[in-house]
Amino acid sequence: MSCPAVAAGWLGAKMGRYRIDPRHLYLTGVSMSGGGVVPYLHLHDRVPCVPEVFGFDEMGREILAHLPGEVVDVDESRLTTGQLRSLVEWTRRFHREVAGFRSDGPWRMPPIADATVTAHNDIPPYNVCFEGDELVGVFDWDLAGPSTPLLELAFIAWNCVPLWRDMGAEVAAARLHVIAETYGHYSALDILVAVPGRITRMLEWTPLAAATGDEGIARLLAAGNEPEQSRVALDALQQRIPAIVLAGNAAGWAGPTSSAG
């Protein structure tokens, strides 16, 4: 999801199904191993920072390896530039390593048309943990599924710039540049322009998922003000986009890439 207000609902949705200590959420992580991608990543240690899955206990709760580090409280702070770079570096490596991964699912979030990569699909600050500026854990893999690198970066930008909050045009432009420069291939403008479509997809999917029996999403929506809160935040972002583009151009942003999409 998008805003920190949904974190309490997220925790409540997981407590009955997973072994979670609410005092140390970052120590457990959550993984439904979407489409088998998590076991794939553990083959030959393809990607670091992914919790190992050991099976299930007698209550059907998933048992995961300990993850070190701390989760950044976005109510009180934001990712440092170093943390943002580390997260995007991990994302780039993850996308490279899953290039050969093939699965028919099942996928919790419907795959997009013309998908080019199996994405994590849910990388906000509350689903990762850090030691200093170094990323040491990525969890909550239940939304993993076919998407594109650009849409993955757009969701990271929404949550980790963060674009759902008004940071000021100059700050937003600078942090978008960090994401683009670190990942490569896409410009900051490509990523910014992709955000409204990516968030709209989330806003359309979550009520449908809840209505069709996704109990986790239903609890999440019932516990907070979603999807209305994210819809308001998206509307506000769309009003700010021209100012962010102006600030980015003044700071030397490159134009959109010819292959963005």
N, C-alpha and C positions, 0 to 999 in steps of 0.2 A: 504494500500500500504506500501511502505517501507521507502523511504528516505524523508527528510524534504522538498526537492524541490517540492514534489507533494502537499504540504499543500495548496498553493495558488489555484491550480486546484481543490482540494477538496472543498475549500470554494466557488469557483465559481460555482461548480456543485450543491451546496446546496442552494445558495442565492435565486434562483427563486422559490424554493419549500418550504423552511422553514423560520421561523421567526428567523433570525440570525443577531446579532449585530457584525460586523467584528471587532469592538474595544474590545469586551468582549466575544469572542467565547465560552469560557468555561462556561459562564453563561447560555447557552441555551442547549447545547447538541443536538443530533439528534437521533431519534429512529423511524425506520419503524416497530418496534415490530415484527421482523422476526419470522414467523411461530407462532405468539402468545406467544412467550416466555416472553416478557416484562410484559404483564398483568399477566401471571402465576407467575412471580417473585414477583409481588405486592400482591398476595394473602397471607394473614397472614404475610406480611412483611418478606418474605423468605430471601431476600438478600438486604443489604444496598447499597447505592451509585447508584441506578438505577433511572433515572428521571421518574417521574409519567407522564403519557400521559393523557391530559385533552380533547382531541378531535382535531378538526380542525377549523380554522377561515373561514371567508367568501371567502377567496382566495384559500382555500384548503391546507393551510400551517398548519403543526402540531404544537400544543400548548403543551409545556412541563413545568414541574416544574423547578424552579430555582435550579441550582447546585452551591454550594459555591466553593471556592478554586481557584487555578491557574493551568494552563497548563505549563509544563516544556518546554522551548524553546530548542529543541535539537540542534539547530544551535549554541547556545551559551553555553549549559551545557548538563548534562545527569542526569538521575534519580540518586538520592542518594541511598546508600545501603538500608537505611530505607524505602525509597519510593518503591524500587524494592521489598523488602520483603512484604510491605503492599499490593502491587498490586498482588503478587503471592498468598498471604494469601486469598485475596478476590477471586481470580480465583479458588482456591481449594474449598472454601465455595460455590461458584457459581456452580461448577461442582457437588458437593454433593447435592445441593438443586434441581438441574434439573434432577437428576437421574430418577425421576418418570414422567418426562414430555414427552408426546407423541403428535406428530403433523405430519400431512401429508404436512405441508408447507402452502403456497408456499415458496420456498427457493430461494433467489437471487443467491447464490453460490451453485452449484450442490453438493448434499451430497456425501461423500466418501463411498466406500464399507466398510462394517464391522464397521460402526460408532457405538460408545458406549456412546456418550453424545451429548447433544445440546451445541455447543460451541458458544462463542461470535464471534470468527474468525477474529477479527480485533482490537487488543489491543496494538497499538503503543502509545507512550507518548502523541500524540496530540488527542487521544480519551479518555483520563482520566484526572482528576484534583485532586490536593492535597492541604491540609492545612498542611504546614510543611512536615513531613514524612508520614502523614496519608492520605490514599486514601479516597476521599469524593465524587467522581463522576465517572461513567463509561457511556459513551454515544456512539452514532453511532452504533446502533444495526442492521442495515439493512443487514449485511452479516451473521447474526446468522443462524446456521443450524447444521445438523448432522456432527460430526467429532469425534476426539478422544482427550483425555486430552494431550497426547504426542504432537500431532500436534498443539494444542493450545499453549503449552509451547514452542514449537519450534518457533512459530511466535512471541511470547513474547521475546524470546532470540534474534531473528533477529532484532527486533525493540528496545529493552530495554537494551541489554548488552551495545551497539548494535553491532551485528555481521556484519551488512552491512558496518560498518566503522572499520578500523584497529586500535583497542585500544591497541595493544600489546598483545602478547600471555598470559602473566601472568595476566593482568587485565581481559581479556576475560575469562580465566579459573576460576578466582576468582568469577566473576559475574555469570557465569554459575553454579558454586557451590552454590551460594546464591539461585538461582531459584530452583535447585534440592533439596537442604536441606529444603527449606521452603515448597515446595509442597509435598515432600515425594514420595515414590514409584518408581520414575525414577531417574537414576543417571545423573550427568552432561554430561557424555559421551552419554547416550541415547538421551538426548535433542540435543546435538550438532550434532550427526549423523542424526537426523530427520530433521534438518533445510534445507538442500538442496532439499529434496523431497517436503517439504511444500512450499518453495519459488518457486520451479519449477511449482508446481500446480497453484500458483498465476499467474506466468508469462504466463502460457498456457491459463488460464481462462480469464484474462482481455481483450486481443484482441478479443477473441471469443465473450465475452459478449458485447463489443462495436459493433462488426459487426452484432450481432443479435438483436440490438435495445435497449440495456441498455444505455439510454441517459446520466445518471450520470457517468458511466465508460467512455463513449465516450468523454465527456467533460474533464474528468480527464486526459485521455491520450493526448488529444489535447492541454492541457495547459502546459504540461511538457515534459520530456524526457523519459517517461515510455512507454513500459517496459524495454527499452534498458538500462536505468540507473541501474535498479535493477539487470538485467542480468549481467552487468559488475561487480557489487558489489558481486553477487553470485560467479562468476568465481574467483574473488579475494579471497573470503572467502575459497573456496575449496582449494586454494593454501596454505592458512594459517592453515587449520585444523590440519595437523600433528604437527605443532609447538604448537598449543593450547592444543592438547592431551598430548604432552610431558610436557608442563608446568603444566597441571592438574595432571598428574601422579606424578610429582615432589612435588606437593602440597598435595598429598594424596587422589586424586580422587578414588572413588570406581569404579569398573568395571561396564559394562552394566548389567541391571537386566534381569532375564530370561524371564520376561513377556513383555518386551518393544516391541512395534510395532505400 
